[in-house]
Structures are given as structure tokens and as C-alpha cells.
Amino acid sequence: MNVFDEAMIFGIIAGLIAVIYSVAVTIWALKHDEGSEKMKQIAKAIQEGATAFLNRQYRTVAIVGIIIFALILIGGYWIPQFGILTASGFLLGAVLSALAGYLGMFNAVRANIRTAQIAHKGVKPALKFAFKGGSVTGLMVLGLGVLGISVFMLIGHSVSGLDGVINSLIGFAFGCSLISVFARLGGGIYTKAADVGADLVGKVEAGIPEDDPRNPAVIADQVGDNVGDCAGMAADVFETFAVTIIASILLAYSAFRGHGYGETALMKAILYPLLLGGIAVFTSIAGVFFVSAPTKEKIMQGLYKGLFATGIISAVVYYFFTMRFMNGVGDHSAMDYYYSALVGLVLTGLIIVITDYFTSTSFSPVKSIAKASTTGHGTNIIAGLAVGQMSTALPVIAIAFGILLSYHFAGFYGVAVAASSMLSMAGMVIAVDSFGPITDNAGGIAEMSELPEDVRETTDALDAVGNTTKAVTKGYAIGSAALAAIVLFGEYSDLIQEGLNKVGLPNLSFSIAQPNVLIGLFLGAMLPYIFASLAMKSVGKAAGDIVVEVRRQFKEIPGIMEGTGKPEYGKCVDIVTKSSLREMILPAFIPIAGPIVFGLTMGPQVLGGILLGTIISGLFVAISMTSGGAAWDNAKKLIEKGFEYNGQTYRKGSEAHKAAVTGDTVGDPYKDTAGPAINPMIKVVNIFTILIIPIVLLLWS
């Protein structure tokens, strides 16, 4: 058996083990008590709302997917890179990305009620259960990624050889990315429209607490946490993981082919990034068992123990694997490749720590927003914008040094290895992220079911940490997306040069001294702003629909505020479902429309500039939105716990709290819709551009 077949079998086994682990933990979790009948009714309403939304969303996206599948399939008659294998890759990537999101949601809406019930026993058992529930999503995402790529490469290699399967992998990546951008937008618009609508009328106008059962939008809000932060994030990071591995494989193929390194060296360079992901399945499962916290004050440290344990175990295992597998591959030593992988792991840790600093209630950025809230709504907004913009500096510096170091060790391939190593942490990072919506829903169920105060205190403590973990995950996803996009640009450049050389044309320069490149940079930098603007407007429109409906119910249904009248929860769920699906369409087409409108009409140099411009501006916009929005949210939570400033304590209901709610209302679509959706948007631009290179060359060569 050759090295390729051995690697594919290992990838398939690793992927299956991740899936088996996820199924086993799900079965274990479902055996736990669901609590009272009232809790079951609330949880059932959340489950039905989340399932109905995802079913309708995927039916909508399927129409787009079928059209693209047909175009790629038919395009094979004229363009060799298209055809049945690329179309099949597109279909498989889309299905697996959708499946990752669906399974993430399925698990979360069943773990929430059980977490609320286990919270009777205290923080330690509730934390362990909620995190294990989150680990199902994390390992499923990692496992499906490794399994899907391995199976596709194994079958594609047997059908079309190495050249054929490598060329068709871009279809797999495009399928993942297309579903991801729709999942991020649709889920993000849903969750924030419901949240903002519920807060504006419930908290601000009616003066009732968050998750109060008298609020008609409260079930829609709980559903939103799952379709946005679980399904959306799972599809997002699945796509980021798969695209990064595929980008690294494509780059390795370009960098090591035809340079006299030999067939074995070429195969090892191609397979190394995928095998890092396979190894990460085992290190992530090991990391799950390190998560534990004895008190409310140490929940975050307990989660970080699992993350950093996974990183350390990975670093050790990667060393021995790299020394054995990559020895004698190319012009660099095995140690150089290991150092590149180590850069990715260290970069993950740095981005987690930096994002935690800017979004946690323990540090000065969030406290500065809370202080600004004491002087009014306007100063809160100013402080939040300032924190968001400042939060971009350290992650970008860390990414820049990561690129510099990994390039120093192993050239552009080293950057790809660093990105792949960074994404190998996806299983544990998603586990930490999914912990957030599970505990958020658990708190909502506890509030609506009128569970004892000590239970709500436990769920509140878990939820407060979960808000920071969600921000940390988004920072990680965006940072890793930047590395992946840089690798994709390198592949675009190589493919364009190769295509031009085949027809006897000289190489293109992507120097900013070239006016076409400069034009492309400006146009590319524009796209994330238009995308974010449309996403924010979409949330505003959908939230407006909810505000009108909640006001109507408060006015027309007698006894809601007294607790004798029952709100029509289903009406809000239905309204926000229809609104979010309608509003996600336009922004989702921006990353496809940009390359078509400007690239095909203005040429490959402009298109290259568009890729770079999108990466650079998208990175800054995404980080500032996600970190700034999370800081706004946690400033509100800090005041709700009791915030002392200038000899006065500010709590719920104070003017400072009202200002903080306004900031959180602005920050919600920042951190949960527009900001994180820019992550897949960047990669859709890059992947779609690589996909249409044959058309670009046909028009411009």
C-alpha cells in the first residue's frame, strides 16, 4: 500500500472515530433527566422552532446549490477543470457543511434543558455536562471535515488520478463556503432580529427581565441562539477547516510538483496538512477530559485548561509525526515544517488570549464601556466603537508575525502548514463555543420555568462565561480565515501564471505599482463594507418586524403583563423565520457578484487585487465588529451584576443599564451577524475566483 492510500485510510478512521465519539456522547447525554413538564414544553418549542428554521433555510439554499451544481457539471463540456468530479465535490462539500450545522443545532437544543436540570447540583456538574454537549459539535465538525476530504480524495484519485482530484477539490471547498455564508447570514439575522426585537420592547419599553415568559419574542430569541451560534458557527468553522486543508493541498501541489522532489515527496507535502487534522481528532478528545472548574469564579480557567491541554498534546504529537513523515521532503528539514505547525498552535493561543482581554468583564476594555454607560447612551456607543477598533491591532500583529515566521521556516508552504495547524484546534474551539448557546438556553429555560434562584445563579455564571467563549471562537475563526485566504491568493497567483505560460504570455505582476492591481485593491476593500452594511440592514428590518409584533401582542392580548394571558410565541418565530430567510439572499450574493462584475470585465490583475483588498479590509472589519459587539454585551452584563464606579453601584434598571442595553442592541448584529459572516465571505471571494480562473484566462489570454 502506498503513502497516499495509507493516509486516506488514516483520515477515514480518524473521521469515523470523531463521529462515533459524538454519537456516543449524544446517547449518554440524552439519558439525563429533562426536568419538569413545564421545562419540557419550553424546550420542545425551542427544538421545533430551530428545526423548522433550518429545514426552510436549507431548502432555500438547495435551490441555489442545484443551479450551481448544474452549471459546474455542464461547464465540463468546455472547461476541463469543471465536470462531474468538481460538481460532485461541490455537492459533497455543501451537504457536509449543512450537516455539520444541523447536527450542531440538534445537539444543542437537547443539551440545554438537561444543563438547566443538572444546574440544581451546582456549577461543576453543569459545566461538565454543557461542555461535553458542546464537544459533540466540535468533534463532529472536525471529524466530518477529515472524513469528507479523505473519502473524496480516495475516490477521486482512483477515478481521475492525482491531477484530476486536486483540480476538483476547489469544488468541494466552494460547496462548503457557499453553505457557510448562507448559514452564517441566515442564522445570524434570525438570532439578532429576535434578540434585538425582544430587548427593545421587553427590556426597554416594558421594563421586564431578559428571558421573561411574558415576552412574546422570548422563544424566538432562544431558537436564535441555536440556529446562529450553533448551526451557523458549526457550518462556518467546518468550512474554514475544510477550505484551509484544501488550500494547503493545492499550494503543496503547485509548490512541489515538477521541481525534481520525486513522487513520494510530493505526496507527503500534499497529505501533511490533512494528516495534522486527523491527528487533532485524538488530541481534541484527550483535551475534553481536562475541562473542570470547582467554583463559579474559575469557569473560564476550566475551559481554557481543555483548550491549552489540547494545544500542548498536539505540539508533542506533531513533533514525532513530523520528524518521521516529513523527513527529506523538499528543500526544508522536517524541523522547519514542525516549527511552522508550532506557529499555528501558538497563534491560536495568542488570538484566544487577546480576544479574551478585549471581551471579558475582568479587564479594562469592557470596564471602560461600563464606565461610559454611566454618562449616557451616546458615550456608551463611542466607547464601544473605540474598543472594537482598538481590538484589531494585537490580533493583526500576531497574524503578521505568524506569516513572517512560518514563511521564514518553510516558505509559502510553511504559511499553509501554520494555517492547517491552527485549524486543527477547531474541535476544541467549537466545543468551547457551543458551550455558550447551550448555557444561554439553559438560563432562559430556568427563567421561564421559574426554577429556584440558586439554579439561575449557576446558569447565569455559565452564560456570562459563554458570552466570552463565543467571542473568542469568532476571533479564532476570523484569524484562521485570514491565513487561509492568504494561502488561497498564493494559489490564485500560481494558477494564473501557469495558465498564461501555457499560451506563451508573460507572467503578471501583482505589485501595487500596477494601476490594475491598485484598482482591484480598492474594489476588494469595498466588498466587506457593502456586505456588512447589507447584513446590518437585514437585522434591522427583521428586528423591526418583531418589534411591531411584540407591541401588538402587548396591546391586544389581555393579561400578558399580569401573567394571566399567554403570548403567541409561534407568531414571532414564524415572522423572524420568514424575515431572516428573505433578508439573507442579497448580502450572500456579494462575494460572488464582486469577482464576476469586476474580475471578468477588468482582468486577472484587477481580480488579484480584489482578493487582497477583501482579505485585508475584511480582517479589520470582522475583528472590530465581533470583539466590539461582545465587549458591549459584557459591559451590560457587568452592570447587571452590580458595577461600582465613583462610589456608586449601578444595577439593572439604572440609567447606566439602559445605556448599556442600547450599546448591546447595536453590538448584537455586529458580533453575531455581520462580523462573523465576513469570515466565510472572504473565502467565498477567494474560492470562487480560483474556480473561474479558466473563464478569466479564456477571456483575457
C-alpha positions, 0 to 999 in steps of 0.5 A: 500500500502506498503513502497516499492510500495509507493516509486516506485510510488514516483520515477515514478512521480518524473521521469515523472515530470523531463521529462515533465519539459524538454519537456516543456522547449524544446517547449518554447525554440524552439519558439525563433527566429533562426536568419538569413538564413545564421545562419540557414544553419550553424546550420542545418549542425551542427544538421545533422552532430551530428545526423548522428554521433550518429545514426552510433555510436549507431548502432555500439554499438547495435551490441555489446549490442545484443551479450551481451544481448544474452549471459546474457539471455542464461547464465540463463540456468546455472547461476541463477543470469543471465536470462531474468530479468538481460538481460532485465535490461541490455537492459533497462539500455543501451537504457536509457543511449543512450537516455539520450545522444541523447536527450542531443545532440538534445537539444543542437544543437537547443539551440545554434543558438537561444543563438547566436540570443538572444546574440544581447540583451546582456549577461543576456538574453543569459545566461538565455536562454543557461542555461535553454537549458542546464537544459533540459539535466540535468533534463532529465538525472536525471529524466530518471535515477529515472524513469528507476530504479523505473519502473524496480524495480516495475516490477521486484519485482512483477515478481521475488520478492525482491531477484530476482530484486536486483540480476538483477539490476547489469544488468541494471547498466552494460547496462548503463556503457557499453553505457557510455564508448562507448559514452564517447570514441566515442564522445570524439575522434570525438570532439578532432580529429576535434578540434585538426585537425582544430587548427593545420592547421587553427590556426597554419599553416594558421594563421586564427581565431578559428571558421573561415568559411574558415576552412574546419574542422570548422563544424566538430569541432562544431558537436564535441562539441555536440556529446562529451560534450553533448551526451557523458557527458549526457550518462556518468553522467546518468550512474554514477547516475544510477550505484551509486543508484544501488550500494547503493541498493545492499550494503543496501541489503547485509548490512541489510538483515538477521541481525534481522532489520525486513522487513520494515527496510530493505526496507527503507535502500534499497529505501533511496538512490533512494528516495534522487534522486527523491527528487533532481528532485524538488530541481534541478528545484527550483535551475534553477530559481536562475541562473542570472548574470547582467554583463559579469564579474559575469557569473560564480557567476550566475551559481554557485548561481543555483548550491549552491541554489540547494545544500542548498534546498536539505540539508533542504529537506533531513533533514525532509525526513530523520528524518521521513523515516529513523527513527529506521532503523538499528543500526544508528539514522536517524541523522547519515544517514542525516549527511552522505547525508550532506557529499555528498552535501558538497563534491560536493561543495568542488570538484566544488570549487577546480576544479574551482581554478585549471581551471579558468583564475582568479587564479594562476594555469592557470596564471602560464601556461600563464606565461610559454607560454611566454618562449616557447612551451616546458615550456608551456607543463611542466607547464601544466603537473605540474598543472594537477598533482598538481590538484589531491591532494585537490580533493583526500583529500576531497574524503578521508575525505568524506569516513572517515566521512560518514563511521564514521556516518553510516558505509559502508552504510553511504559511499553509502548514501554520494555517492547517495547524491552527485549524486543527484546534477547531474541535476544541474551539467549537466545543468551547463555543457551543458551550455558550448557546447551550448555557444561554438556553439553559438560563432562559429555560430556568427563567421561564420555568421559574426554577429556584434562584440558586439554579439561575445563579449557576446558569447565569455564571455559565452564560456570562462565561459563554458570552466570552467563549463565543467571542473568542471562537469568532476571533479564532475563526476570523484569524484562521480565515485570514491565513487561509485566504492568504494561502488561497491568493498564493494559489490564485497567483500560481494558477494564473501564471501557469495558465498564461505560460501555457499560451506563451504570455508573460507572467503578471505582476501583482505589485501595487505599482500596477494601476490594475492591481491598485484598482482591484485593491480598492474594489476588494476593500469595498466588498466587506463594507457593502456586505456588512452594511447589507447584513446590518440592514437585514437585522434591522428590518427583521428586528423591526418586524418583531418589534411591531409584533411584540407591541401588538401582542402587548396591546391586544392580548389581555393579561400578558403583563399580569401573567394571566394571558399567554403570548403567541410565541409561534407568531414571532418565530414564524415572522423572524423565520420568514424575515431572516430567510428573505433578508439573507439572499442579497448580502450572500450574493456579494462575494460572488457578484464582486469577482464576476462584475469586476474580475471578468470585465477588468482582468486577472490583475484587477481580480488579484487585487480584489482578493487582497483588498477583501482579505485585508479590509475584511480582517479589520472589519470582522475583528472590530465588529465581533470583539466590539459587539461582545465587549458591549454585551459584557459591559451590560452584563457587568452592570447587571451584576452590580458595577461600582464606579465613583462610589456608586453601584449601578444595577439593572434598571439604572440609567447606566443599564439602559445605556448599556442595553442600547450599546448591546442592541447595536453590538448584537448584529455586529458580533453575531451577524455581520462580523462573523459572516465576513469570515466565510465571505472572504473565502467565498471571494477567494474560492470562487475566483480560483474556480473561474480562473479558466473563464478569466484566462479564456477571456483575457489570454 
